[in-house]
Amino acid sequence: MKNPLFYAKIILFGEYGIIEDSKGLIVPYNFYQGALKFEHSEKAEQSNFHLKNYAKYLKENFAELFDTESFCKDVEQGMYFDSNIPQGYGVGSSGALVAAIYDKYAITKIDITQNLTKEKISELKCLFGRLESHFHGTSSGIDPLICYMNIPILIQSKDDISTIGLPTAN
């Protein structure tokens, strides 16, 4: 897929509870989505402006983990994040953006399709928290994690996170 989509998320049982080390269930919500694209429009220019700031942040803090040269070049050529995910409502707009950038520009990605362990999930969550902190000051990393993995996640505690299957409606 040339421009993979990254979906919003819904937290069941409450985000504050998860922050306080309580249990939670997070599921992807594919009604809202975003993808990195190239286009020249007013919407694209606004998003591109924010990506320029983020490119600087990545270059200064994560140059060893990301192809920041390609990312900066693409941003300069007008790349933007085309998204219908509402901002400021807790459904994962910045998480989807972080997941999209990780997917496209990470030098060595954790393969979530094979042998996914709790350790790999925890490693991703930690990295995503550092990446998303640019937008919020601090981040648990949960939003980008669910947006990247696109499968339900069960949180038993902040250190015990795993994927989970959900029953389907008949």
C-alpha positions as CSV (number, residue, x, y, z in Angstrom):
1,M,0.0,0.0,0.0
2,K,1.6,3.3,-1.1
3,N,-0.1,5.6,1.5
4,P,-1.2,3.4,4.4
5,L,-4.0,4.7,6.6
6,F,-3.6,5.2,10.3
7,Y,-6.8,5.2,12.3
8,A,-8.1,7.0,15.3
9,K,-8.7,5.1,18.6
10,I,-11.3,4.8,21.3
11,I,-10.4,4.1,24.9
12,L,-12.9,2.0,26.8
13,F,-12.9,2.4,30.6
14,G,-11.5,5.9,30.5
15,E,-8.1,7.5,29.7
16,Y,-7.6,9.0,33.2
17,G,-7.8,5.5,34.7
18,I,-5.1,4.3,32.3
19,I,-2.9,7.2,33.3
20,E,-3.3,6.2,36.9
21,D,-2.2,2.7,36.1
22,S,-5.6,1.1,35.9
23,K,-6.9,-1.4,33.3
24,G,-8.1,-0.3,29.9
25,L,-9.1,-1.5,26.5
26,I,-8.2,0.5,23.4
27,V,-9.6,-0.3,20.0
28,P,-8.9,1.2,16.5
29,Y,-11.7,3.4,15.2
30,N,-11.5,3.4,11.4
31,F,-14.2,6.1,10.8
32,Y,-11.4,8.6,11.4
33,Q,-8.1,8.2,9.6
34,G,-5.0,10.0,8.2
35,A,-2.2,9.4,5.7
36,L,0.9,11.2,4.6
37,K,0.4,12.8,1.2
38,F,1.6,15.5,-1.2
39,E,-0.7,18.2,-2.4
40,H,-0.8,22.0,-2.5
41,S,-3.8,23.5,-0.8
42,E,-4.5,25.7,2.3
43,K,-5.2,22.6,4.4
44,A,-1.9,21.0,3.2
45,E,0.1,24.2,3.9
46,Q,-1.1,24.3,7.5
47,S,-0.3,20.7,8.2
48,N,3.0,21.0,6.4
49,F,4.0,24.0,8.6
50,H,3.5,21.7,11.7
51,L,5.5,18.9,10.0
52,K,8.4,21.4,9.5
53,N,8.5,21.9,13.3
54,Y,8.3,18.2,13.9
55,A,11.1,17.5,11.3
56,K,13.3,19.8,13.3
57,Y,12.4,17.9,16.5
58,L,13.2,14.5,15.0
59,K,16.4,15.7,13.5
60,E,17.6,17.1,16.9
61,N,16.4,14.1,19.0
62,F,16.0,11.0,16.9
63,A,18.4,11.3,14.0
64,E,19.9,7.9,14.7
65,L,16.4,6.2,14.5
66,F,14.9,8.0,11.5
67,D,15.8,8.8,8.0
68,T,15.5,12.5,8.9
69,E,17.1,13.6,5.6
70,S,14.3,12.0,3.5
71,F,11.6,13.2,6.0
72,C,12.9,16.8,5.8
73,K,13.2,16.6,2.0
74,D,9.6,15.3,1.7
75,V,8.3,18.1,4.1
76,E,10.1,20.7,2.0
77,Q,8.4,19.3,-1.1
78,G,5.0,19.8,0.5
79,M,4.2,16.6,2.3
80,Y,1.4,16.9,4.8
81,F,-0.8,14.7,7.0
82,D,-4.2,14.4,5.4
83,S,-6.5,13.5,8.2
84,N,-10.2,13.8,9.3
85,I,-9.3,12.9,12.9
86,P,-10.6,15.6,15.2
87,Q,-7.9,17.4,17.1
88,G,-8.2,18.0,20.8
89,Y,-10.8,15.3,21.5
90,G,-8.6,12.4,22.6
91,V,-9.2,10.2,19.6
92,G,-5.6,10.0,18.5
93,S,-4.8,12.7,15.9
94,S,-1.2,13.2,17.0
95,G,-0.9,9.4,17.6
96,A,-1.9,8.7,14.0
97,L,0.6,11.2,12.7
98,V,3.4,9.8,14.8
99,A,2.5,6.3,13.7
100,A,2.5,7.3,10.0
101,I,6.0,9.0,10.3
102,Y,7.4,6.0,12.2
103,D,6.0,3.6,9.5
104,K,7.5,5.6,6.6
105,Y,10.8,6.9,8.1
106,A,12.0,4.7,10.9
107,I,15.3,3.1,9.9
108,T,14.7,-0.1,11.8
109,K,11.0,-0.8,12.5
110,I,9.7,-3.3,15.0
111,D,7.8,-5.9,12.9
112,I,4.4,-6.2,14.4
113,T,3.3,-8.9,12.0
114,Q,5.6,-11.6,13.3
115,N,6.4,-12.9,16.8
116,L,4.9,-9.8,18.6
117,T,5.8,-10.0,22.3
118,K,5.0,-7.9,25.3
119,E,8.6,-6.7,25.2
120,K,8.2,-5.4,21.7
121,I,4.9,-3.8,22.5
122,S,6.5,-2.1,25.5
123,E,9.5,-0.9,23.4
124,L,7.2,0.6,20.8
125,K,5.1,2.3,23.5
126,C,8.1,3.8,25.1
127,L,9.5,5.1,21.8
128,F,6.1,6.4,20.7
129,G,5.7,8.2,24.0
130,R,9.0,10.1,23.3
131,L,8.0,10.8,19.8
132,E,4.5,12.1,20.7
133,S,5.8,14.2,23.6
134,H,6.6,16.9,21.1
135,F,2.9,17.6,20.8
136,H,1.8,17.2,24.4
137,G,4.8,17.8,26.6
138,T,4.5,14.2,27.9
139,S,2.9,11.1,26.4
140,S,2.2,7.5,27.4
141,G,2.8,6.4,23.9
142,I,-0.6,4.5,23.9
143,D,-2.2,6.6,21.1
144,P,0.5,6.1,18.5
145,L,0.8,2.5,19.5
146,I,-2.8,1.7,18.8
147,C,-2.7,3.8,15.6
148,Y,0.3,1.9,14.4
149,M,-0.7,-1.6,15.4
150,N,-4.3,-1.2,14.4
151,I,-5.5,-4.0,16.6
152,P,-7.2,-3.9,20.1
153,I,-4.9,-3.5,23.0
154,L,-5.6,-4.6,26.6
155,I,-3.8,-2.7,29.3
156,Q,-3.5,-4.5,32.6
157,S,-1.1,-1.9,34.0
158,K,1.3,0.6,32.6
159,D,3.9,-2.2,32.3
160,D,1.5,-5.0,31.2
161,I,0.2,-4.4,27.7
162,S,-0.9,-7.0,25.2
163,T,-3.0,-7.4,22.1
164,I,-6.4,-8.9,22.4
165,G,-9.0,-10.3,20.0
166,L,-12.6,-9.0,20.3
167,P,-15.7,-11.0,19.6
168,T,-17.5,-10.3,16.4
169,A,-21.2,-9.6,16.0
170,N,-23.1,-12.4,14.3
